Each structure stands twice: as structure tokens, then as C-alpha cells.
């Protein structure tokens, strides 16, 4: 196993964990343009079971949130993992937007 890297795949609307060229996890999002700017709605986070227990979901969440904020966007935590992560890491409080029906309407359907 090589060193795990994190990056954004903007064209696929996700942040990803990479083990070499292989994607082993992702934080999926959709952007909503509002009068106040872009609100990035995180709706699903997953890490391959083979890599669980290594703190990779936290690494992914931290990178995704920091990058989103650096881009000047607000964060909408619909995903249970991102929601729990932001509840424990209060440095993101000022950038959080409470999810509303407008955020749920832009999410993909199963």
C-alpha cells in the first residue's frame, strides 16, 4: 500500500482518497448557488472496508471541508459522517449552513 492521498475530483463532484491510482473513498457533494454564494452540500461519504479503522474518513472530511472553505464556499452537512465530524470540530461552525429543503432537492436520487 502506498501513501494515501486526498484530492478533489471537481468534474465528478467529490473529494477522493487515493491509494496510488485507485480511489478507495469519497465525499460526494453538490453545489448550490445562492444569493450568498456557493453552498456545498455534502451528502455521502464512504471509505472502502479494506481501509477502515485507519482514520481515513477523518482525513477525507478535514481536507474536503478545508478546501471548500478555502474556495469561499459554505458547508451544508447532509451526510451523517460530515455532520458528525463538524459537530466535533467547531472550527467549521461559522461556515456551516443548516440543511433545508432547497439543499435536499439538488441531491441525486437512488
Secondary structure, DSSP 8 states (H G I E B T S, - for coil): ---EEEEEEGGGTEEEEEETTEEEEEEEEEEEEETTEEEEEEEEEEE-GGGTTSSHHHHHHHHHHHHHHHTT-EEEE-SHHHHHHHHH-GGGGGGB----HHHHHTS---
